[in-house]
Amino acid sequence: MSTLRLGLPKGSLQDATIEMFRKAGWRIRVSSRSYYPTIDDPEIECLLIRAQEMARYVGEGVLDAGLTGHDWILESGADVVEVAELVYGKVGRAPVRWVLAVPEDSPIRKAEDLEGKRIATEAVGLARRYLAEHGVNAAVEFSWGATEVKPPKLADAIIEITETGSSLRANKLRIVDTVCVTTTRLIANHDAWEDPFKRNKLERIGLLLKSVLAAERNVGIMLNVREENLQAVLDMLPALQRPTVSQLAETGWYALITVIDEHVARDMIPDLLAAGAHGIVEFALNKLVE
């Protein structure tokens, strides 16, 4: 039987990725002593790999596919197929940023102020491209971790990834500029993408993972409404497509089901009630395929 060799990101994205797969329908179990998680799909073989290395191993064909940030694809220079963009991170559902940061009292205010300075970062290639774009000569040193603590004694500035900026603020660092905005990607090597079985499997995985992320931004709404209030209620609903309207057994009553943005729901439910809706139920979604 054919199998898809799939790399899962070890580290900060690991738990979020496994939870996303769970909502998509796959159960992945990780042992603390193994880099080979088990998955309840005989057509998939999983391996935990650091996101920084994922694109290289996928590009070289060691893995058929994997999940990693677009930033690490650029950093490695790997030639891979990007199957799907998946906007999620360790703590949120938004793109993350690589930023140039300096101590709060640093005189550095812009990229040009880095001339002759020392920069610590894990993304050396990204940093050098940024400096070249601004015509700046500066020393770029690879950081093995804890990059936030290096200024001002070990570096004048850092280029570091951040979701919320909280770690930078905790270390009394100030963001000077955004170097790169990145999101997670499902990637494949070219041979795997040309294989009909593996391509089909990857397209299905990409579809379901994207449907999980889409569902997280929305909720389902069910309600009942009298016929005389039906159009007024319909006019209020910003439906994903069109609400499902069904006539109830009792004459003159209708049931509506639709999907709306979660943040819209909190303000809309009282308005729907005032417009004549009854029995309003809000429910969570696991998947939303658009």
ZAMARGU-4260 file (C-alpha; in steps of 0.2 Angstrom, whole numbers, plus 5000, padded with zeros to 4 digits):
<rodrens>
0) 5000/5000/5000 | 5006/5017/4996 | 5010/5029/5010 | 5013/5048/5011 | 5028/5053/5022
5) 5022/5068/5031 | 5033/5080/5041 | 5025/5088/5056 | 5033/5103/5064 | 5042/5099/5081
10) 5042/5114/5093 | 5031/5129/5094 | 5019/5124/5081 | 5018/5105/5086 | 5003/5106/5098
15) 4993/5118/5086 | 4996/5107/5071 | 4991/5091/5080 | 4975/5099/5086 | 4971/5106/5069
20) 4973/5088/5062 | 4961/5082/5076 | 4948/5094/5070 | 4951/5089/5052 | 4948/5070/5057
25) 4965/5063/5060 | 4971/5057/5078 | 4989/5059/5080 | 4998/5053/5096 | 5016/5058/5100
30) 5027/5049/5112 | 5040/5059/5122 | 5053/5046/5117 | 5049/5045/5098 | 5050/5056/5083
35) 5038/5045/5074 | 5020/5050/5080 | 5006/5037/5076 | 4991/5042/5066 | 4975/5033/5063
40) 4977/5033/5044 | 4987/5019/5037 | 4991/5029/5021 | 5001/5042/5031 | 5018/5040/5040
45) 5022/5055/5051 | 5039/5061/5057 | 5043/5076/5068 | 5055/5088/5061 | 5060/5106/5066
50) 5051/5118/5055 | 5068/5126/5051 | 5073/5110/5042 | 5057/5104/5035 | 5058/5113/5018
55) 5076/5106/5015 | 5070/5088/5019 | 5055/5089/5008 | 5064/5097/4994 | 5077/5083/4994
60) 5064/5070/4994 | 5067/5063/5011 | 5049/5068/5015 | 5035/5068/5003 | 5027/5083/5012
65) 5027/5094/5027 | 5021/5109/5036 | 5033/5124/5039 | 5033/5143/5038 | 5035/5152/5021
70) 5050/5161/5030 | 5059/5144/5032 | 5056/5140/5014 | 5064/5156/5008 | 5078/5154/5021
75) 5083/5136/5015 | 5080/5140/4996 | 5071/5124/4994 | 5062/5120/4978 | 5045/5114/4984
80) 5027/5114/4979 | 5016/5125/4990 | 5000/5115/4992 | 4990/5126/5004 | 4993/5142/5015
85) 4987/5138/5033 | 4986/5154/5043 | 4989/5148/5061 | 5003/5149/5074 | 5007/5144/5091
90) 4994/5155/5100 | 4984/5163/5086 | 4976/5163/5069 | 4986/5177/5061 | 5002/5179/5051
95) 5018/5181/5061 | 5031/5193/5058 | 5050/5193/5058 | 5055/5210/5066 | 5070/5220/5069
100) 5071/5224/5087 | 5083/5234/5098 | 5084/5239/5117 | 5072/5252/5121 | 5085/5265/5124
105) 5095/5261/5108 | 5098/5276/5096 | 5094/5264/5081 | 5078/5270/5073 | 5079/5263/5056
110) 5087/5250/5045 | 5101/5262/5040 | 5106/5265/5058 | 5113/5247/5058 | 5128/5251/5048
115) 5143/5243/5056 | 5132/5235/5070 | 5130/5217/5075 | 5114/5208/5073 | 5109/5191/5080
120) 5096/5180/5072 | 5091/5163/5068 | 5086/5168/5050 | 5103/5173/5044 | 5099/5173/5025
125) 5083/5183/5029 | 5093/5196/5038 | 5106/5198/5025 | 5093/5200/5011 | 5085/5214/5022
130) 5102/5223/5025 | 5106/5222/5006 | 5089/5229/5002 | 5093/5244/5013 | 5111/5245/5007
135) 5118/5242/5025 | 5134/5233/5029 | 5132/5225/5046 | 5138/5209/5054 | 5125/5195/5055
140) 5127/5181/5068 | 5117/5165/5070 | 5108/5164/5086 | 5106/5146/5094 | 5091/5153/5104
145) 5086/5165/5118 | 5089/5178/5105 | 5079/5191/5115 | 5092/5192/5129 | 5107/5196/5118
150) 5105/5215/5116 | 5114/5225/5121 | 5129/5216/5127 | 5130/5202/5114 | 5122/5211/5099
155) 5116/5228/5094 | 5100/5222/5087 | 5090/5206/5083 | 5079/5200/5070 | 5067/5188/5078
160) 5050/5181/5075 | 5035/5186/5085 | 5016/5183/5086 | 5011/5196/5099 | 5027/5205/5103
165) 5025/5201/5122 | 5042/5192/5123 | 5051/5207/5116 | 5042/5219/5127 | 5046/5208/5142
170) 5065/5209/5137 | 5063/5228/5135 | 5065/5228/5117 | 5058/5240/5104 | 5052/5235/5087
175) 5060/5245/5073 | 5054/5237/5057 | 5045/5222/5050 | 5057/5212/5040 | 5045/5198/5034
180) 5027/5193/5036 | 5025/5174/5035 | 5012/5160/5037 | 5012/5141/5038 | 5012/5131/5022
185) 5008/5113/5017 | 5022/5109/5005 | 5027/5094/4994 | 5042/5089/4984 | 5039/5088/4965
190) 5040/5070/4963 | 5027/5067/4977 | 5016/5080/4968 | 5017/5071/4952 | 5012/5055/4960
195) 4993/5053/4958 | 4990/5045/4975 | 5001/5057/4985 | 4994/5072/4976 | 4976/5067/4979
200) 4980/5063/4997 | 4989/5080/4999 | 4974/5090/4991 | 4962/5081/5003 | 4973/5086/5018
205) 4975/5104/5012 | 4956/5105/5009 | 4952/5098/5027 | 4965/5108/5036 | 4959/5124/5028
210) 4941/5120/5032 | 4946/5119/5050 | 4954/5136/5050 | 4939/5143/5041 | 4927/5135/5053
215) 4936/5143/5068 | 4931/5161/5062 | 4912/5156/5060 | 4898/5149/5070 | 4881/5141/5064
220) 4865/5149/5068 | 4848/5140/5069 | 4831/5149/5073 | 4813/5149/5070 | 4802/5163/5063
225) 4784/5167/5059 | 4781/5169/5040 | 4776/5188/5043 | 4794/5191/5050 | 4803/5180/5038
230) 4809/5193/5026 | 4815/5205/5040 | 4825/5191/5048 | 4833/5186/5031 | 4838/5204/5027
235) 4848/5204/5043 | 4858/5188/5040 | 4875/5190/5031 | 4875/5173/5025 | 4890/5163/5019
240) 4880/5159/5004 | 4861/5159/5007 | 4852/5153/5023 | 4843/5136/5022 | 4825/5140/5024
245) 4813/5125/5029 | 4794/5126/5032 | 4790/5118/5049 | 4775/5107/5053 | 4766/5121/5060
250) 4758/5132/5047 | 4766/5149/5046 | 4782/5145/5054 | 4800/5143/5046 | 4817/5136/5052
255) 4833/5145/5046 | 4850/5138/5047 | 4865/5149/5041 | 4884/5152/5045 | 4890/5169/5051
260) 4906/5177/5058 | 4908/5173/5076 | 4911/5192/5081 | 4895/5197/5071 | 4884/5184/5081
265) 4886/5192/5098 | 4878/5208/5091 | 4866/5200/5079 | 4857/5188/5091 | 4848/5202/5101
270) 4843/5210/5085 | 4836/5194/5078 | 4826/5191/5093 | 4819/5209/5092 | 4815/5206/5073
275) 4804/5191/5078 | 4816/5176/5078 | 4813/5162/5091 | 4823/5148/5098 | 4839/5155/5092
280) 4854/5142/5094 | 4872/5146/5090 | 4883/5131/5087 | 4902/5128/5084 | 4908/5122/5068
285) 4922/5109/5065 | 4924/5111/5047 | 4919/5124/5034 | 4921/5120/5016 | 4918/5135/5005
</rodrens>
